[in-house]
Amino acid sequence: MEKVHRAIVIRKPHWLILVLVTFAIGVGSGLGGMALALLLRLVQHIAYGHGLHTIVGRVSFLQEVTAASDLRRFLALGSCGAVAGIGWWLLYRFGAPLVSIRQAVRKASACLFGLR
């Protein structure tokens, strides 16, 4: 004869789970946003030639860019453009095929109304 194991079910209020998940997502999003802001500041310091010891400091972005040489500003913007261009090419080459807006709307409305 089979032995039946019955799990003990502990019911938690749904509102408590919602509050906890909302809090966890908020904290995670805030920490992720802070990390991205510091990463952006690091890239700015590297691109415009300031030391890494003042990543979070009193020097404004305008002062950094104004103090950098013309060649350094040109190379920073050119390298950013090259990275963006290569990234776009990689997405176009290896990513999912592009779909026109008309096709996407037509497909979405067909799925919405069950006309598939």
C-alpha contacts under 8 A as a table, 3 or more apart, distances in Angstrom:
res1	aa1	res2	aa2	distance
12	K	16	L	7.27
12	K	17	I	7.45
13	P	16	L	5.46
13	P	17	I	6.79
14	H	17	I	5.23
14	H	18	L	6.24
15	W	18	L	4.99
15	W	19	V	6.13
16	L	19	V	5.11
16	L	20	L	6.16
17	I	20	L	5.15
17	I	21	V	6.04
18	L	21	V	5.27
18	L	22	T	5.99
19	V	22	T	5.14
19	V	23	F	6.08
20	L	23	F	5.10
20	L	24	A	6.14
21	V	24	A	5.06
21	V	25	I	6.09
22	T	25	I	5.21
22	T	26	G	6.10
23	F	26	G	5.09
23	F	27	V	6.20
24	A	27	V	5.23
24	A	28	G	6.06
25	I	28	G	5.09
25	I	29	S	5.95
26	G	29	S	5.16
26	G	30	G	6.09
27	V	30	G	5.12
27	V	31	L	6.19
28	G	31	L	5.23
28	G	32	G	6.07
29	S	32	G	5.04
29	S	33	G	6.03
30	G	33	G	5.09
30	G	34	M	6.20
31	L	34	M	5.11
31	L	35	A	6.19
32	G	35	A	5.10
32	G	36	L	6.22
33	G	36	L	5.13
33	G	37	A	6.17
34	M	37	A	5.08
34	M	38	L	6.26
35	A	38	L	5.19
35	A	39	L	6.15
36	L	39	L	4.93
36	L	40	L	6.14
37	A	40	L	5.11
37	A	41	R	6.24
38	L	41	R	4.97
38	L	42	L	6.11
38	L	55	I	7.77
39	L	42	L	5.01
39	L	43	V	6.28
40	L	43	V	5.15
40	L	44	Q	6.22
41	R	44	Q	5.01
41	R	45	H	6.24
41	R	55	I	6.37
41	R	56	V	7.81
42	L	45	H	5.14
42	L	46	I	6.26
42	L	52	L	7.37
42	L	55	I	6.23
43	V	46	I	5.12
43	V	47	A	5.95
44	Q	47	A	5.10
44	Q	48	Y	6.02
44	Q	61	F	8.00
45	H	48	Y	5.45
45	H	49	G	5.83
45	H	50	H	4.97
45	H	51	G	6.67
45	H	52	L	6.74
45	H	55	I	6.89
45	H	64	E	7.92
46	I	49	G	5.39
46	I	50	H	6.44
46	I	51	G	7.56
46	I	52	L	7.63
47	A	72	R	7.45
47	A	73	R	7.70
47	A	76	A	5.51
48	Y	64	E	6.43
48	Y	65	V	6.22
48	Y	68	A	5.64
48	Y	72	R	6.60
48	Y	73	R	6.77
48	Y	76	A	7.37
49	G	68	A	6.77
50	H	54	T	7.76
50	H	64	E	7.36
51	G	54	T	6.28
51	G	55	I	7.70
52	L	55	I	5.61
54	T	57	G	5.27
59	V	63	Q	6.43
59	V	64	E	6.96
60	S	63	Q	5.29
60	S	64	E	6.46
61	F	64	E	5.06
61	F	65	V	6.25
62	L	65	V	5.25
62	L	66	T	6.01
63	Q	66	T	5.11
63	Q	67	A	6.04
64	E	67	A	5.29
64	E	68	A	6.38
65	V	68	A	5.25
65	V	73	R	7.25
66	T	69	S	7.79
68	A	72	R	6.32
68	A	73	R	6.59
69	S	72	R	5.23
69	S	73	R	6.36
70	D	73	R	5.19
70	D	74	F	6.18
71	L	74	F	5.05
71	L	75	L	6.07
72	R	75	L	5.12
72	R	76	A	6.07
73	R	76	A	5.12
73	R	77	L	6.26
74	F	77	L	5.34
74	F	78	G	5.94
75	L	78	G	4.96
75	L	79	S	5.90
76	A	79	S	5.33
76	A	80	C	6.24
77	L	80	C	5.11
77	L	81	G	6.17
78	G	81	G	5.05
78	G	82	A	6.16
79	S	82	A	4.94
79	S	83	V	6.15
80	C	83	V	5.16
80	C	84	A	6.17
81	G	84	A	5.10
81	G	85	G	6.00
82	A	85	G	5.03
82	A	86	I	6.06
83	V	86	I	5.23
83	V	87	G	6.05
84	A	87	G	5.05
84	A	88	W	6.10
85	G	88	W	5.10
85	G	89	W	6.14
86	I	89	W	5.03
86	I	90	L	6.11
87	G	90	L	5.09
87	G	91	L	6.21
88	W	91	L	5.11
88	W	92	Y	6.10
89	W	92	Y	5.03
89	W	93	R	5.91
90	L	93	R	5.05
90	L	94	F	5.77
90	L	95	G	7.29
91	L	94	F	5.49
91	L	95	G	4.73
91	L	96	A	7.85
92	Y	95	G	5.61
92	Y	96	A	7.57
92	Y	97	P	7.26
92	Y	98	L	7.78
99	V	103	Q	6.43
99	V	104	A	6.49
100	S	103	Q	5.32
100	S	104	A	6.29
101	I	104	A	5.07
101	I	105	V	6.09
102	R	105	V	5.26
102	R	106	R	6.07
103	Q	106	R	5.09
103	Q	107	K	6.03
104	A	107	K	5.17
104	A	108	A	6.05
105	V	108	A	5.08
105	V	109	S	6.05
106	R	109	S	5.30
106	R	110	A	6.11
107	K	110	A	5.11
107	K	111	C	6.23
108	A	111	C	5.18
108	A	112	L	6.03
109	S	112	L	4.88
109	S	113	F	6.17
110	A	113	F	5.44
110	A	114	G	5.94
110	A	115	L	4.91
110	A	116	R	5.83
111	C	114	G	5.04
111	C	115	L	6.23
111	C	116	R	6.00
112	L	115	L	7.79
